[in-house]
Amino acid sequence: MRRLAVCALLLAAATLTPARAEPDLTQRVRASGELRVCIWPDYYGVSLRNPRTGQLSGIDIDLSAALATDLGVKARYVDSSFPSLVDDLVQDRCDVAMFAVGRTAQRERQLRFSRPYLQSDIYAVTTRSSRVVQQWQDLDRPGVRVAVQAGTFMETVMGGALKQATLVVVRPPDTRERELEAGRVDAFMTDYPYSRRLLDNADWARLVAPPAPFFVLPYAYAVKPGDTAWLAVVDDFVARIQRDGRLQAAAQRHGLSAIVRVK
């Protein structure tokens, strides 16, 4: 009886002792020596692959490398996209998505997000020669064709906002720029980082900004549901780079200082 009582006490103590083991995903990342990072490799200033050299650049290339270093591993990049983002995480193709993922209500029902580190409103891009779209109010007029990238939050937002214009959803391999240059659409919607791509590289492009905040969305890093400890690791990383200046420095290198979230 005494032996049974001692065993019972030991079992109770073990049950009450706080667990100190690392979360499963953190253990796996450290054991494998690599952090699998989902990126969209066509996101200017965020996670862009040079088509000639294959080299990656952008704020989230820098910061994912910093997260990997903090964990004592190397980053391995997995090509993703906004339409495939949820499946890529849930089907365990990557450990974290780091490509300025907008925290929309729909995505928050399917994924878990870190605290925001960037935020952006929606902008329109048209041609300098356009007579159809001169200002923001011209976007929602009969006969105007407005393009959005499939899978981005702009698809849902503009689908609800446009009452008279026609929404054109562009799916790869087509691009919004090609549709605009070809005259098949009158403007396309984008965010601040992607708008910089056009303004920095295309002398034919003109930015049309909303006269007042239209749909400001926070951007964060995403993980699959179910591992709160791993989310805490990612969230703590964001908090640290906001405090120690690494976020601001990376944003400045890639022309995104205007949209940094410092808390």
C-alpha positions as CSV (number, residue, x, y, z in Angstrom):
1,M,0.0,0.0,0.0
2,R,2.8,2.4,0.9
3,R,4.5,1.7,-2.4
4,L,1.2,2.4,-4.3
5,A,0.8,5.7,-2.3
6,V,4.4,6.8,-3.2
7,C,3.7,6.0,-6.9
8,A,0.5,8.0,-6.8
9,L,2.3,11.0,-5.3
10,L,5.0,10.8,-8.0
11,L,2.4,10.6,-10.7
12,A,0.6,13.6,-9.3
13,A,3.8,15.6,-9.1
14,A,4.7,14.8,-12.7
15,T,1.2,15.9,-13.8
16,L,1.5,19.2,-11.9
17,T,5.1,20.0,-13.1
18,P,5.0,22.5,-15.9
19,A,6.1,21.1,-19.3
20,R,9.5,22.4,-20.3
21,A,9.9,20.6,-23.6
22,E,10.2,22.7,-26.7
23,P,7.2,22.7,-29.0
24,D,7.3,19.9,-31.6
25,L,7.8,22.2,-34.6
26,T,10.6,24.1,-32.9
27,Q,12.3,20.8,-32.1
28,R,11.9,19.6,-35.7
29,V,13.3,22.8,-37.1
30,R,16.3,22.7,-34.9
31,A,16.8,19.0,-35.5
32,S,16.6,19.3,-39.2
33,G,18.9,22.4,-39.3
34,E,16.6,24.3,-41.6
35,L,13.6,26.6,-41.4
36,R,11.3,26.1,-44.4
37,V,10.0,29.5,-45.4
38,C,7.1,30.0,-47.8
39,I,7.6,33.0,-50.0
40,W,5.9,34.5,-53.1
41,P,8.9,35.1,-55.3
42,D,7.4,37.9,-57.3
43,Y,6.8,40.4,-54.5
44,Y,8.9,43.5,-55.1
45,G,10.7,44.7,-52.0
46,V,9.3,41.7,-50.0
47,S,10.5,38.4,-51.6
48,L,11.5,38.8,-55.2
49,R,13.6,36.4,-57.3
50,N,15.8,37.9,-59.9
51,P,14.8,36.0,-63.1
52,R,18.4,36.2,-64.5
53,T,20.4,35.2,-61.4
54,G,17.8,33.4,-59.3
55,Q,18.9,35.5,-56.3
56,L,16.3,36.4,-53.8
57,S,15.9,39.9,-52.3
58,G,13.5,41.8,-50.1
59,I,12.6,42.6,-46.6
60,D,11.3,39.1,-45.8
61,I,14.3,37.5,-47.3
62,D,16.5,39.5,-44.9
63,L,14.2,38.9,-41.9
64,S,13.6,35.2,-42.6
65,A,17.4,34.8,-42.6
66,A,17.5,36.6,-39.3
67,L,14.8,34.3,-37.8
68,A,16.8,31.3,-39.0
69,T,20.0,32.7,-37.4
70,D,18.2,33.3,-34.2
71,L,17.1,29.6,-34.2
72,G,20.5,28.4,-35.1
73,V,19.5,27.0,-38.5
74,K,19.5,27.9,-42.2
75,A,16.5,29.2,-44.2
76,R,15.2,27.1,-47.1
77,Y,12.7,28.8,-49.3
78,V,9.6,27.2,-50.7
79,D,7.8,29.0,-53.5
80,S,4.2,29.8,-52.6
81,S,1.5,32.3,-53.6
82,F,-1.5,33.9,-52.1
83,P,-3.9,31.3,-53.7
84,S,-1.9,28.4,-52.4
85,L,-0.8,29.9,-49.0
86,V,-3.3,28.1,-46.8
87,D,-2.6,24.7,-48.4
88,D,1.1,25.1,-48.3
89,L,1.0,25.7,-44.5
90,V,-1.7,23.2,-43.6
91,Q,-0.1,20.5,-45.8
92,D,3.2,21.1,-44.0
93,R,5.1,22.3,-47.1
94,C,6.7,25.0,-45.0
95,D,7.0,26.0,-41.4
96,V,6.1,29.7,-41.7
97,A,4.9,32.0,-44.5
98,M,7.0,35.2,-44.6
99,F,5.9,37.4,-47.5
100,A,3.9,40.2,-46.1
101,V,0.7,38.2,-45.7
102,G,-2.4,40.4,-45.1
103,R,-4.3,39.5,-42.0
104,T,-7.8,39.2,-43.6
105,A,-10.8,37.8,-41.7
106,Q,-10.9,34.8,-44.1
107,R,-7.2,33.9,-43.6
108,E,-7.5,34.3,-39.8
109,R,-10.2,31.6,-39.8
110,Q,-7.7,29.2,-41.4
111,L,-4.3,30.2,-40.2
112,R,-2.6,31.8,-37.2
113,F,-0.7,35.1,-37.4
114,S,2.1,36.9,-35.7
115,R,1.7,40.5,-34.6
116,P,1.8,42.9,-37.6
117,Y,5.1,44.3,-38.8
118,L,3.9,46.2,-41.9
119,Q,0.6,47.7,-43.1
120,S,-0.6,49.0,-46.4
121,D,-3.6,50.7,-48.0
122,I,-4.8,49.8,-51.5
123,Y,-3.6,51.8,-54.6
124,A,-4.5,51.8,-58.2
125,V,-2.0,51.8,-61.1
126,T,-2.9,53.1,-64.5
127,T,-0.9,54.4,-67.5
128,R,0.3,58.0,-67.8
129,S,-1.6,58.3,-71.0
130,S,-4.9,57.0,-69.6
131,R,-7.9,59.3,-70.2
132,V,-10.3,56.9,-68.5
133,V,-8.7,56.9,-65.0
134,Q,-7.5,60.2,-63.9
135,Q,-8.4,60.1,-60.2
136,W,-9.6,57.5,-57.6
137,Q,-13.3,58.3,-58.3
138,D,-12.9,57.3,-61.9
139,L,-12.3,53.7,-61.0
140,D,-15.9,52.9,-60.3
141,R,-17.6,54.1,-63.5
142,P,-19.5,52.2,-66.2
143,G,-17.2,50.6,-68.7
144,V,-14.1,50.8,-66.6
145,R,-12.2,47.5,-66.2
146,V,-10.3,47.1,-63.0
147,A,-7.9,44.2,-62.5
148,V,-6.8,42.4,-59.3
149,Q,-4.5,39.5,-58.7
150,A,-6.2,36.2,-58.0
151,G,-6.0,35.2,-54.3
152,T,-5.0,38.6,-53.0
153,F,-7.2,40.5,-50.5
154,M,-7.9,43.1,-53.2
155,E,-10.0,40.5,-55.0
156,T,-12.5,40.4,-52.1
157,V,-12.3,44.1,-51.2
158,M,-12.7,45.4,-54.8
159,G,-15.4,42.9,-55.5
160,G,-17.5,44.5,-52.8
161,A,-16.4,48.1,-53.5
162,L,-17.0,48.3,-57.2
163,K,-20.7,48.9,-58.1
164,Q,-20.4,50.1,-61.7
165,A,-17.0,49.1,-63.0
166,T,-16.1,45.5,-64.1
167,L,-13.7,43.5,-61.9
168,V,-11.2,41.5,-63.8
169,V,-9.4,38.7,-61.8
170,V,-6.0,38.0,-63.3
171,R,-4.6,34.5,-62.9
172,P,-1.0,33.3,-63.6
173,P,0.7,33.2,-66.1
174,D,-1.1,36.4,-67.0
175,T,0.0,39.5,-65.0
176,R,-1.8,42.7,-64.1
177,E,0.9,44.8,-65.8
178,R,0.6,42.9,-69.1
179,E,-3.2,43.3,-69.0
180,L,-2.8,47.0,-68.4
181,E,-0.1,47.6,-71.0
182,A,-2.2,45.6,-73.6
183,G,-5.2,47.8,-72.9
184,R,-7.4,45.0,-71.7
185,V,-7.9,46.7,-68.4
186,D,-7.9,50.4,-67.4
187,A,-6.2,50.0,-64.0
188,F,-5.1,47.4,-61.5
189,M,-5.2,47.4,-57.8
190,T,-2.2,46.7,-55.6
191,D,-0.5,47.5,-52.3
192,Y,2.4,49.8,-51.4
193,P,5.3,47.3,-52.0
194,Y,4.1,46.2,-55.4
195,S,3.3,49.7,-56.5
196,R,7.0,50.5,-55.9
197,R,7.9,47.9,-58.5
198,L,6.0,49.8,-61.2
199,L,7.1,53.3,-60.2
200,D,10.7,52.3,-59.9
201,N,10.9,50.4,-63.2
202,A,8.1,51.4,-65.6
203,D,8.1,55.0,-66.9
204,W,4.6,54.4,-68.3
205,A,3.0,53.7,-64.9
206,R,1.1,56.2,-62.8
207,L,-0.1,55.7,-59.2
208,V,-3.6,56.7,-58.1
209,A,-3.9,57.0,-54.4
210,P,-7.2,57.1,-52.5
211,P,-8.1,60.5,-51.2
212,A,-8.6,59.1,-47.7
213,P,-7.7,55.7,-46.1
214,F,-9.6,53.1,-48.1
215,F,-8.7,49.7,-46.7
216,V,-5.5,49.7,-44.6
217,L,-4.5,46.1,-43.9
218,P,-1.9,44.8,-41.4
219,Y,0.7,42.4,-42.7
220,A,2.1,39.6,-40.6
221,Y,3.8,36.1,-40.7
222,A,1.5,33.1,-40.9
223,V,1.7,29.6,-39.4
224,K,-0.7,26.7,-39.5
225,P,-3.1,26.2,-36.5
226,G,-2.5,23.9,-33.7
227,D,1.0,24.8,-32.4
228,T,0.7,27.8,-30.1
229,A,4.2,27.5,-28.9
230,W,5.6,27.8,-32.4
231,L,3.4,30.8,-33.1
232,A,4.9,32.3,-29.9
233,V,8.4,31.8,-31.2
234,V,7.5,33.6,-34.4
235,D,5.6,36.3,-32.6
236,D,8.5,36.9,-30.2
237,F,10.8,37.3,-33.2
238,V,8.6,40.1,-34.6
239,A,8.5,41.8,-31.2
240,R,12.3,41.7,-31.0
241,I,13.0,43.0,-34.5
242,Q,10.6,45.9,-33.8
243,R,12.5,46.8,-30.6
244,D,16.1,46.2,-31.7
245,G,15.9,48.1,-35.1
246,R,16.3,45.2,-37.4
247,L,12.8,45.7,-38.9
248,Q,13.4,49.4,-39.6
249,A,16.8,48.7,-41.1
250,A,15.5,46.0,-43.4
251,A,12.5,48.2,-44.4
252,Q,14.9,51.1,-45.3
253,R,17.1,48.8,-47.4
254,H,14.1,47.8,-49.5
255,G,12.1,51.1,-49.7
256,L,9.4,50.2,-47.3
257,S,10.0,52.5,-44.4
258,A,6.7,54.3,-45.0
259,I,4.6,51.2,-44.0
260,V,6.6,49.8,-41.0
261,R,4.6,48.9,-37.9
262,V,6.8,49.4,-34.8
263,K,4.3,47.9,-32.4
